[in-house]
Amino acid sequence: MFQMFVGYACVLSVAVLYYAWRDGYAARTQRRANVNERVAYLLWVAAQRAG
């Protein structure tokens, strides 16, 4: 019985670590996409004023 509990605890800990990493990765990716979008808009506005 104890070995089964340890096995489930290991699986749960791996799942928690993976989901925590994935959530952090998604947040960083979203922030980076926002920065890229803002820079592209800034360059577009600058090009429109210059042209």
Sine and cosine of phi, psi and omega as CSV:
sin_phi,cos_phi,sin_psi,cos_psi,sin_omega,cos_omega
0.00,0.00,-0.66,0.75,-0.04,-1.00
-0.91,0.42,-0.63,0.78,0.00,-1.00
-0.90,0.43,-0.58,0.82,0.04,-1.00
-0.91,0.41,-0.65,0.76,0.04,-1.00
-0.89,0.45,-0.68,0.74,0.01,-1.00
-0.90,0.43,-0.65,0.76,0.03,-1.00
-0.88,0.47,-0.71,0.70,0.02,-1.00
-0.90,0.43,-0.62,0.79,0.01,-1.00
-0.91,0.42,-0.61,0.79,0.04,-1.00
-0.91,0.41,-0.70,0.71,0.01,-1.00
-0.89,0.46,-0.68,0.73,0.02,-1.00
-0.89,0.46,-0.67,0.74,-0.02,-1.00
-0.92,0.40,-0.63,0.78,0.04,-1.00
-0.91,0.42,-0.67,0.74,0.01,-1.00
-0.90,0.44,-0.67,0.74,0.01,-1.00
-0.90,0.44,-0.69,0.72,0.03,-1.00
-0.88,0.47,-0.68,0.73,0.00,-1.00
-0.90,0.44,-0.73,0.68,-0.04,-1.00
-0.92,0.39,-0.56,0.83,0.06,-1.00
-0.91,0.41,-0.68,0.73,0.03,-1.00
-0.90,0.44,-0.70,0.72,-0.03,-1.00
-0.89,0.45,-0.66,0.75,0.02,-1.00
-0.90,0.43,-0.66,0.75,0.05,-1.00
-0.91,0.41,-0.64,0.77,0.01,-1.00
-0.91,0.42,-0.68,0.74,0.01,-1.00
-0.90,0.44,-0.63,0.78,0.01,-1.00
-0.91,0.41,-0.68,0.73,0.02,-1.00
-0.91,0.42,-0.64,0.76,0.01,-1.00
-0.90,0.44,-0.67,0.75,0.00,-1.00
-0.91,0.41,-0.68,0.74,0.03,-1.00
-0.88,0.47,-0.67,0.75,-0.01,-1.00
-0.91,0.42,-0.64,0.77,0.02,-1.00
-0.90,0.44,-0.63,0.78,0.04,-1.00
-0.90,0.44,-0.67,0.74,0.02,-1.00
-0.90,0.44,-0.69,0.72,0.02,-1.00
-0.88,0.48,-0.66,0.76,0.01,-1.00
-0.90,0.43,-0.67,0.74,0.01,-1.00
-0.91,0.41,-0.66,0.75,0.02,-1.00
-0.91,0.42,-0.67,0.75,0.02,-1.00
-0.89,0.46,-0.66,0.75,0.03,-1.00
-0.91,0.42,-0.66,0.75,0.03,-1.00
-0.86,0.51,-0.71,0.71,0.01,-1.00
-0.91,0.40,-0.62,0.79,0.02,-1.00
-0.90,0.43,-0.69,0.72,0.02,-1.00
-0.90,0.43,-0.68,0.73,0.02,-1.00
-0.89,0.46,-0.64,0.77,0.02,-1.00
-0.93,0.38,-0.59,0.81,0.01,-1.00
-0.92,0.39,-0.62,0.79,0.01,-1.00
-0.95,0.32,-0.57,0.82,-0.04,-1.00
-0.97,0.25,-0.48,0.88,-0.09,-1.00
-1.00,-0.08,0.00,0.00,0.00,0.00
